[in-house]
């Protein structure tokens, strides 16, 4: 199953049940995949950027671990979580 098909399946499942999916506990294999993903960061970002481009989403990269970008991300995540809570409740 492609990543796009998996994303669409998860989204349709949420729309049907109004419940967010729960991720299973990571296994050793999942942890290894995460390490590989971090090791091949450039390839991952390229693939992610291509998926976002297909969906007309602007993918901006910033310098990592700076107070300015960390604060912006924390605020964005907070806004998204609040929006999801309102949708679910």
Secondary structure as UniProt FT lines:
FT   HELIX           3..17
FT   HELIX           28..39
FT   HELIX           41..54
FT   TURN            55..56
FT   TURN            64..65
FT   HELIX           67..88
//
